[in-house]
Amino acid sequence: MDEEIETPITDEIIEPSTEPKTEEKGYLARDEYTSERFKLELNNLPKYFGFGDLKKKLKLLGVNFVKIKVPKSATHAYVNFRNEEDREKGLKLLNGWTYRGNKIEVSHAKPATDVMFRSAKPKKNDDKRNHHMNNQNDSDLPDEIKIQNSATPLWNLSYEEQLIKKSTIVQEFLKGLEQKIKETSSKTVTIPFEGIKPSPVIDGYRNKCEFSCGKGNNNEDKVVGFRYGEYRYGIDRVGSPNVCKNVSDKMKLVVQHFQDHIRSRSSPWYSAETHLGCWRQLTVRTSRLNHLMIMISFCQGQLSPEEIDEEKKALLNYFTHDAGSICKVTNIFFNVEKNKAGNEIIQSEILLGESYIIEKLFDFQFHISAKAFFQANTQGAEVLYSLIKDSMKLDNETIVLDICCGTGTIGITLANNVKHVIGIEMNKDAVEDAKRNAQLNNINNIDFIAEKIESIIHKLVKKYDQQRLIAILDPPRAGVHRKVIQTLRSTENIKVLGYVACNPQLATHNLIDLTRPQSRAYQGEPFEIITTTAVDLFPHTPHYELFILFQR
């Protein structure tokens, strides 16, 4: 999942005909490793090919690459290496190589343009970038408006207007989905939409926020807050979150005190442009049980281990015995990172409290560790999970497959209403969290498996043959691999499936594949969309969750 081959990249790639000026590649002069120094370009690739297949073939050839970048809808790719020796070996291995009937042309490739220089250059046909820049950096707007436009774009609409706007967005998406289903199945469908359920809490609802450290719009030093826009658009200035409606007063107080503290220290803020400096990010997690965790991302810079220890001691003292004690922080994590874009953690230490906080969801309690995923709007999550429970028509004869179960929130909240729950998750750390959460809540009719769904599901189905089996799929933003969908399609015992999409546009391929006609690739009867309902977990932003009920 972490490898770039799985995600086509366009705006990080320089076409081979472009000769960048020296300053465009200023990052190469920094004293740090970057694989952009050692890159090959592969041309004449087939028009259609699988990213995973290309990666597999290169590995079989013995090409020792570190990442692959594939531009969208392109017949060329870029292969990055760790050093010059590996690149030259790769050049020899790939020169004259035939891939799917195409003789591949290989050449040295120039480094990609520095994001900050690239953002300053005018580009043809770059309306999205220009629109973003114009929206976020209009010099006539006060900083308070700019930061709200960036963090909470719907802030100036009433909540009723926000729901109407999101409802319209969902309906437009569903119309497009109807058309795509028609194109793949030659069948006209009408997808029912049950509307959008509002969030029980509109302001200050986020239980987790990540705040950047940087320079303010007026060159103020060591500002902690949100960026005025995305860094990939060249926007690196930071503004206070005090006006942002989705951030709680408790978090705003922590941000203000953390900013006061780092301004009293000599260690500089971290620059994403130069990769120099120390204070990079503050992450805050809160719970309804009054737990408050802060996680500090601190780049080592030129500091000695002793100097870093001094920063840790000063931070702990500030939030436990000094002015910051008013924030009532219960947990402090301090992560020391290398000074490079990958933000590799080289040391992680708990300065205060446990390695987790506890959150209450319905009548259940959940351990939330520093990196664990948990819905950012706890009360909104209760609305979503209630919708799932009511829509799936569960009973004490139902076996639930909770696919991409994460730390087990959905499965645990449903367990008392069904015969048994099986949570399946690839991330082993998440599965360990899920097991602990089941024990914490005395849930005994649930099992969690750290495995790929396609490698385990047939065994599970055989075990529960002739029983009522339903599936709930709550995948990452971009959906799941088509092999997962193929496996679900071929599992005839699954008649009902619930899909939770946090970005329906990116998950469209999954939704279409569930409904496309039976074929060699997609065995088993297709599913039909019975109903769809949106849930607003993110007031003041365009985002929402869409629950889709499938049946066959």
Residue, then its C-alpha position, 0 to 999 in steps of 0.5 A: m500500500d505504501e509503494e507509489i506504484e499503486t497510485p498513478i502520479t502526475d504532478e511529481i513527474i517531469e517529462p523527458s523533453t523538459e530541461p529544468k533550471t538549476e533552482e527547480k532541482g534545489y532539493l538535490a543540493r541538500d545534504e540528504y538522500t533522494s532517489e530522484r538522483f538515480k532514475l530511469e525512464l521506461n518508454n513504449l509500455p503497453k497502453y493497458f497494464g497492471f501496476g502490480d504486474l509491472k512491479k512483479k516483472l521488474k523484481l523477477l528480472g532482478v531490478n533493484f528499484v526503490k519505487i516506481k512512478v506511473p503517470k496517469s493514462a501514460t505508456h511510460a514510467y519512472v523507476n527510481f534506484r537507491n544508488e548509481e550502481d543499482r541504476e546502471k544494473g537496471l539499465k542493462l537488465l531492461n535494455g531490450w526487454t520485451y513486456r507484453g509484446n512491447k520492446i521497452e525503451v530505457s533511458h536516464a531520466k531527469p529529477a522531478t521538479d521541486v514542489m515549491f519551484r513547480s508551484a510558482k511556475p505557470k502551467k497550461n491547463d492547470d485550472k485546478r491548481n490555479h483555482h486552489m491558489n486563487n481561493q486560498n491566497d487571495s491577498d484581499l482576504p483576511d487570514e481568518i477567512k483564508i484559513q477557514n476556506s482551507a480547513t472548513p470550506l463550507w464554514n460560511l453556509s448554515y448547517e441546513e445549507q451544508l446538508i442540502k449541498k452535500s445531498t446534491i453532491v451525493q445525488e450527482f455522484l449516484k447519477g454518474l454511477e447509474q450511467k457507469i453501471k449501465e455501460t458495464s451491464s447494459k442495464t438501466v438502474t435507478i439507485p435509491f437515495e434515502g438522504i443525508k443524516p446530520s451530525p449530532v454535533i456541528d462544531g468542535y466535533r473532531n477528536k483528532c487533528e494534526f497541526s503543522c509548525g511553520k511560518g505565518n502569513n505575515n512572516e511570524d516565526k513558529v506558528v502552529g496550526f493549519r496550512y493555508g492550502e496544500y503543500r503540493y500547491g506550493i502553500d507552506r504558510v501556517g495559520s491559527p485554527n482558532v476560527c475553525k469551527n470543527v476544532s474544539d476549544k480544548m484543542k485550540l488551547v493546546v495549540q496555543h500553549f504548544q506554540d508559546h512553548i516552542r517559541s520559548r525554545s531555540s530549536p527552529w520550526y521544520s521547513a518542508e521545503t528545505h527539510l531543515g529545522c526541528w518542530r514539525q507537527l503537533t497531533v492532538r487526540t481527545s476522548r469523551l472520557n476527558h483523555l487528551m493525548i498530544m504527539i510531537s513530531f520532532c526532526q533531529g536536525q543538528l541536535s545531539p541526543e543530549e539536546i533532544d533530551e533537553e527538549k523532551k524534559a522542557l516539553l514535559n515540564y511545561f505541560t505538567h508543571d508550567a503554564g501548559s498544565i491548564c490544558k490537562v494533557t494526559n498522554i505525551f508522545f515524542n517522536v524523533e524523525k530524520n530530516k527528510a520527506g519520508n519522516e522516518i521515526i528513529q525514536s519514539e518515547i512516551l513522556l506521560g501516561e499510557s500508549y493509548i487513550i480510551e474513547k466511549l462509543f455507545d456503551f462500549q469503550f475503545h483503546i485508541s493508540a497513537k497511530a490507530f484509526f478511529q472515526a474523527n467524529t465520535q457522535g457521528a460514528e454512532v449515527l453511521y453504525s446505527l444505520i449499518k445495524d438497522s439496514m442489515k436486518l441482523d438477528n441472532e442467526t447472523i454471521v457477520l464478516d467485518i472486512c477491513c475491520g481496523t480496530g474492531t469498532i463496527g464488529i464490536t458494536l454489532a456483536n450483541n445483535v448477531k450470532h458471531v462476528i469475524g473481523i478481517e484486517m491486513n494490519k497486524d497492529a490493528v488486529e491486536d488493538a481489536k482483540r484488546n477492545a473485544q476483551l475490554n468490552n467482554i465480547n466473546n462472540i467475535d474473532f479477529i484475523a490478520e490476513k488478506i480477505e481473498s486468502i481466508i474467506h473461502k475457508l471461513v465460508k466453508k466453516y459457516d456453510q448453510q448459515r446466514l452470512i453477511a459482509i460489511l466492507d469499510p475500506p480505506r479511501a480508495g477502496v479495496h483491490r479488485k481481488v477482494i471484490q472478485t472473492l466476495r462475488s464468488t462467495e455465493n453464501i454472501k447475499v447481503l453486503g454493506y459498503v461504507a465509502c468515505n470517498p465514493q468517487l475513489a471507490t467507484h471501481n469497487l461499486i461497479d465491480l460488485t454489480r457488473p455481469q457475471s464473467r470469468a473474472y467476476q464469478g457469482e451473481p452480481f449484487e444490486i444496490i438496494t439503498t444508499t444513505a449519506v451520513d455527515l461526519f464532517p460538518h463545515t467540509p465537503h466530506y461525508e460517509l456514504f453507506i450502500l446496501f447491496q443484495r443478490 
